[in-house]
Amino acid sequence: MNKPYVIYLLVDNNKVPFYVGATKNFIQRRKQHKYEATHRNTLPVHTKLKTLLNQGISLEDIMILKDDNLTKKQASKIEIRLIKTFNKEGVELCNIRKGGI
């Protein structure tokens, strides 16, 4: 069974998550987030990411691998569950969707 998916978090300088994501390519997704944050994208996640990068925090310290070796279905369920859990705990996420691939 092919399990190429990972779950990752974007965290602030206090290690509080502000975004939950799932991807098949963690390294490529990290590059995409950095590009989006530095090239006029105004979504809340990229605005917050740009602020942190401008403070000198490295993307490697912001983008944290949470779970890996997941199927698409597993990753989708975990992403949805994490977003719900963080929202219930009062963590303010920048996710636009409720999760799911």
Residue frames as a rotation matrix with the C-alpha (Angstrom) as fourth column:
MET 1
0.580 0.815 0.000 0.00
0.815 -0.580 0.000 0.00
0.000 0.000 -1.000 0.00
ASN 2
-0.310 -0.672 0.673 1.39
0.668 -0.657 -0.349 3.39
0.677 0.341 0.653 -1.03
LYS 3
0.569 0.461 -0.681 1.48
0.819 -0.395 0.417 5.89
-0.077 -0.795 -0.602 1.87
PRO 4
-0.233 -0.784 0.576 2.95
0.845 -0.456 -0.278 9.10
0.481 0.422 0.769 0.52
TYR 5
0.394 0.518 0.759 1.05
0.194 -0.854 0.482 11.67
0.898 -0.042 -0.437 2.58
VAL 6
-0.624 -0.538 -0.567 2.22
0.713 -0.094 -0.695 13.73
0.320 -0.838 0.442 5.54
ILE 7
0.702 0.712 0.013 0.51
0.606 -0.607 0.513 16.09
0.373 -0.352 -0.858 7.97
TYR 8
-0.491 -0.871 -0.002 2.34
0.757 -0.425 -0.496 19.27
0.432 -0.245 0.868 8.92
LEU 9
0.589 0.575 -0.567 1.79
0.777 -0.596 0.202 22.30
-0.222 -0.560 -0.798 11.10
LEU 10
-0.138 -0.572 0.808 2.84
0.374 -0.786 -0.493 25.89
0.917 0.235 0.322 10.64
VAL 11
0.424 0.212 -0.881 3.64
0.902 -0.015 0.431 27.25
0.078 -0.977 -0.198 14.09
ASP 12
0.813 -0.119 0.571 4.39
-0.065 -0.991 -0.114 30.72
0.579 0.055 -0.813 15.39
ASN 13
-0.125 -0.967 0.222 7.43
-0.368 -0.163 -0.915 31.76
0.921 -0.196 -0.336 17.44
ASN 14
-0.247 0.119 0.962 5.69
-0.961 0.096 -0.259 30.35
-0.123 -0.988 0.091 20.56
LYS 15
-0.981 -0.175 -0.086 5.17
-0.192 0.942 0.274 26.99
0.033 0.285 -0.958 18.78
VAL 16
-0.247 0.963 0.109 1.40
-0.096 0.088 -0.992 27.57
-0.964 -0.255 0.071 18.64
PRO 17
-0.590 0.034 0.807 -0.06
0.736 0.435 0.520 26.18
-0.333 0.900 -0.281 15.40
PHE 18
-0.328 0.551 -0.767 -1.66
-0.361 -0.824 -0.438 28.61
-0.873 0.133 0.469 12.97
TYR 19
0.180 0.395 -0.901 -2.15
-0.982 0.122 -0.143 26.23
0.053 0.910 0.410 10.05
VAL 20
-0.058 -0.127 0.990 -2.68
-0.231 0.967 0.110 22.50
-0.971 -0.223 -0.085 9.54
GLY 21
0.219 0.095 -0.971 -1.83
-0.965 -0.128 -0.230 20.99
-0.146 0.987 0.064 6.18
ALA 22
0.381 -0.124 0.916 -1.49
0.071 0.992 0.104 17.70
-0.922 0.025 0.387 4.33
THR 23
0.443 -0.296 -0.846 0.72
-0.872 -0.362 -0.330 17.05
-0.208 0.884 -0.419 1.35
LYS 24
0.978 -0.187 0.094 2.43
0.207 0.933 -0.294 14.36
-0.033 0.307 0.951 -0.69
ASN 25
0.198 -0.945 0.259 5.66
0.747 -0.025 -0.664 16.36
0.635 0.325 0.701 -0.94
PHE 26
0.645 0.074 -0.761 6.72
0.710 -0.426 0.560 18.11
-0.282 -0.902 -0.327 2.26
ILE 27
-0.374 -0.885 -0.278 9.82
0.640 -0.463 0.613 19.78
-0.671 0.051 0.740 0.76
GLN 28
-0.681 0.177 0.710 7.94
0.606 -0.407 0.683 21.12
0.410 0.896 0.170 -2.26
ARG 29
0.411 0.911 -0.020 5.09
0.735 -0.319 0.598 22.35
0.539 -0.261 -0.801 -0.07
ARG 30
0.281 -0.423 -0.862 7.56
0.735 -0.482 0.476 24.20
-0.617 -0.767 0.175 2.14
LYS 31
-0.786 -0.597 0.159 8.93
0.535 -0.528 0.660 25.96
-0.310 0.604 0.734 -0.95
GLN 32
-0.307 0.765 0.566 5.39
0.657 -0.260 0.707 26.81
0.688 0.589 -0.423 -2.08
HIS 33
0.603 0.526 -0.599 4.50
0.797 -0.373 0.475 28.33
0.026 -0.764 -0.645 1.29
LYS 34
-0.152 -0.746 -0.649 7.67
0.611 -0.587 0.531 30.44
-0.777 -0.316 0.545 1.26
TYR 35
-0.839 -0.130 0.529 7.01
0.533 -0.396 0.748 31.63
0.112 0.909 0.402 -2.29
GLU 36
0.073 0.968 0.238 3.39
0.741 -0.213 0.637 32.46
0.668 0.130 -0.733 -1.52
ALA 37
0.532 0.113 -0.839 4.39
0.790 -0.423 0.443 34.37
-0.305 -0.899 -0.315 1.62
THR 38
-0.251 -0.777 -0.578 6.99
0.416 -0.625 0.660 36.44
-0.874 -0.074 0.480 -0.20
HIS 39
-0.968 -0.087 0.235 5.15
0.250 -0.283 0.926 37.11
-0.015 0.955 0.296 -3.48
ARG 40
-0.822 0.562 0.090 2.04
-0.535 -0.818 0.213 39.20
0.193 0.127 0.973 -2.81
ASN 41
-0.317 0.758 -0.570 -0.29
0.369 0.652 0.662 36.45
0.874 0.000 -0.486 -1.61
THR 42
-0.601 0.124 0.789 -2.56
-0.582 -0.745 -0.327 38.02
0.547 -0.656 0.520 1.00
LEU 43
0.368 0.681 -0.633 -4.24
0.068 0.659 0.749 34.94
0.927 -0.319 0.196 2.46
PRO 44
0.784 -0.011 0.620 -4.04
-0.582 -0.362 0.729 35.07
0.216 -0.932 -0.290 6.28
VAL 45
0.860 -0.486 0.158 -1.71
0.360 0.796 0.485 32.05
-0.362 -0.360 0.860 6.43
HIS 46
0.272 -0.798 0.538 0.79
0.881 -0.017 -0.472 33.69
0.386 0.603 0.698 4.09
THR 47
0.469 -0.060 0.881 0.55
-0.186 -0.982 0.032 37.09
0.863 -0.179 -0.472 5.78
LYS 48
0.902 -0.115 0.416 1.36
-0.404 0.115 0.908 35.47
-0.152 -0.987 0.057 9.14
LEU 49
0.675 -0.679 0.289 4.12
0.686 0.721 0.093 33.38
-0.271 0.136 0.953 7.58
LYS 50
0.330 -0.543 0.772 5.66
0.521 -0.577 -0.629 36.45
0.787 0.610 0.092 5.95
THR 51
0.701 -0.021 0.713 5.68
-0.505 -0.721 0.475 38.26
0.504 -0.693 -0.515 9.30
LEU 52
0.874 -0.364 0.322 7.50
-0.055 0.585 0.809 35.36
-0.482 -0.725 0.491 10.96
LEU 53
0.491 -0.717 0.494 10.02
0.869 0.368 -0.331 35.06
0.055 0.592 0.804 8.13
ASN 54
0.407 -0.293 0.865 10.65
0.152 -0.912 -0.381 38.82
0.900 0.287 -0.327 8.31
GLN 55
0.826 -0.109 0.553 11.41
-0.560 -0.280 0.780 38.37
0.070 -0.954 -0.292 12.02
GLY 56
-0.125 -0.975 -0.185 14.24
-0.950 0.172 -0.262 36.05
0.287 0.143 -0.947 11.02
ILE 57
0.041 0.204 0.978 12.54
-0.551 0.821 -0.148 32.80
-0.834 -0.533 0.146 11.98
SER 58
-0.824 -0.435 -0.363 13.51
-0.538 0.399 0.743 30.05
-0.178 0.808 -0.562 9.55
LEU 59
0.058 0.872 -0.487 10.87
-0.921 0.235 0.311 28.16
0.385 0.430 0.816 7.63
GLU 60
-0.325 -0.261 -0.909 12.34
-0.016 0.962 -0.271 24.94
0.946 -0.074 -0.317 9.02
ASP 61
-0.982 -0.026 -0.185 11.39
0.185 0.002 -0.983 26.16
0.026 -1.000 0.003 12.52
ILE 62
-0.539 0.834 -0.116 7.92
-0.781 -0.546 -0.303 27.24
-0.316 -0.072 0.946 11.36
MET 63
0.305 0.644 -0.702 6.88
-0.867 0.493 0.076 24.22
0.395 0.585 0.708 9.27
ILE 64
-0.484 -0.428 0.763 6.83
-0.804 0.562 -0.194 21.13
-0.346 -0.707 -0.616 11.48
LEU 65
-0.446 0.281 -0.850 6.23
-0.426 0.768 0.478 17.58
0.787 0.575 -0.223 10.25
LYS 66
-0.089 0.537 0.839 3.50
-0.992 0.029 -0.124 16.05
-0.091 -0.843 0.530 12.43
ASP 67
0.290 0.237 0.927 2.66
-0.187 0.964 -0.188 12.65
-0.939 -0.119 0.324 10.92
ASP 68
-0.240 -0.358 -0.902 4.03
-0.953 -0.093 0.290 10.84
-0.188 0.929 -0.319 7.90
ASN 69
-0.977 -0.165 -0.134 3.67
-0.201 0.921 0.334 7.60
0.068 0.353 -0.933 5.95
LEU 70
-0.401 0.912 0.089 -0.09
-0.131 0.039 -0.991 8.10
-0.906 -0.409 0.104 5.63
THR 71
-0.482 0.406 0.776 -2.60
0.871 0.317 0.375 7.14
-0.094 0.857 -0.507 2.97
LYS 72
-0.775 0.278 0.568 -4.64
0.041 -0.874 0.485 9.93
0.631 0.399 0.665 1.43
LYS 73
0.267 0.952 -0.148 -7.66
0.178 0.102 0.979 8.83
0.947 -0.288 -0.142 3.49
GLN 74
0.241 -0.262 -0.934 -5.67
0.961 0.198 0.192 8.74
0.135 -0.945 0.300 6.73
ALA 75
-0.788 -0.616 -0.013 -4.13
0.615 -0.785 -0.069 12.16
0.032 -0.062 0.998 6.08
SER 76
-0.471 0.697 0.540 -7.52
-0.011 -0.617 0.787 13.66
0.882 0.365 0.298 5.28
LYS 77
0.513 0.698 -0.499 -9.07
0.457 0.270 0.847 12.34
0.727 -0.663 -0.181 8.50
ILE 78
-0.020 -0.611 -0.792 -6.15
0.996 -0.081 0.037 13.49
-0.087 -0.788 0.610 10.65
GLU 79
-0.859 -0.295 0.418 -6.12
0.384 -0.912 0.145 16.95
0.339 0.285 0.897 9.08
ILE 80
-0.052 0.934 0.352 -9.86
-0.029 -0.354 0.935 17.38
0.998 0.039 0.045 9.71
ARG 81
0.560 0.261 -0.786 -9.54
0.686 0.387 0.616 16.09
0.465 -0.885 0.038 13.27
LEU 82
-0.390 -0.797 -0.462 -6.60
0.919 -0.365 -0.148 18.37
-0.051 -0.482 0.875 14.10
ILE 83
-0.755 0.171 0.633 -8.37
0.098 -0.925 0.366 21.44
0.649 0.339 0.682 12.73
LYS 84
0.342 0.939 -0.025 -11.49
0.078 -0.002 0.997 20.61
0.936 -0.343 -0.074 14.79
THR 85
0.386 -0.249 -0.888 -9.41
0.894 0.340 0.293 19.95
0.229 -0.907 0.354 17.91
PHE 86
-0.707 -0.704 -0.062 -7.41
0.703 -0.690 -0.173 23.17
0.079 -0.166 0.983 17.64
ASN 87
-0.480 0.609 0.632 -10.59
-0.066 -0.743 0.666 25.17
0.875 0.278 0.397 16.98
LYS 88
0.560 0.711 -0.425 -12.26
0.339 0.271 0.901 23.65
0.756 -0.648 -0.089 20.07
GLU 89
0.146 -0.612 -0.777 -9.18
0.989 0.058 0.139 24.54
-0.040 -0.789 0.613 22.13
GLY 90
0.816 0.270 -0.512 -9.45
0.298 -0.954 -0.028 28.14
-0.496 -0.130 -0.859 20.97
VAL 91
-0.328 -0.944 0.016 -6.36
0.406 -0.126 0.905 28.03
-0.853 0.303 0.425 18.75
GLU 92
0.535 0.519 -0.666 -6.83
-0.290 -0.628 -0.722 30.55
-0.794 0.579 -0.186 15.97
LEU 93
-0.210 -0.568 0.796 -5.98
0.578 0.584 0.570 28.82
-0.788 0.580 0.206 12.70
CYS 94
-0.379 -0.015 -0.925 -5.60
-0.578 -0.777 0.250 30.42
-0.722 0.630 0.286 9.28
ASN 95
-0.865 0.102 0.492 -7.06
0.377 0.779 0.502 27.41
-0.332 0.619 -0.712 7.47
ILE 96
-0.684 0.652 -0.327 -9.78
-0.730 -0.621 0.287 28.48
-0.015 0.435 0.900 5.06
ARG 97
0.055 0.669 -0.741 -11.25
-0.498 0.662 0.560 25.00
0.865 0.338 0.370 4.67
LYS 98
0.595 0.268 0.758 -12.14
-0.801 0.274 0.532 22.52
-0.065 -0.924 0.378 7.39
GLY 99
-0.362 -0.836 0.413 -9.52
-0.703 0.536 0.468 20.12
-0.612 -0.121 -0.781 6.05
GLY 100
0.406 0.423 0.810 -9.58
0.137 0.848 -0.512 17.02
-0.903 0.319 0.287 3.95
ILE 101
-0.645 -0.719 -0.258 -7.76
-0.242 -0.128 0.962 16.19
-0.725 0.683 -0.092 0.77
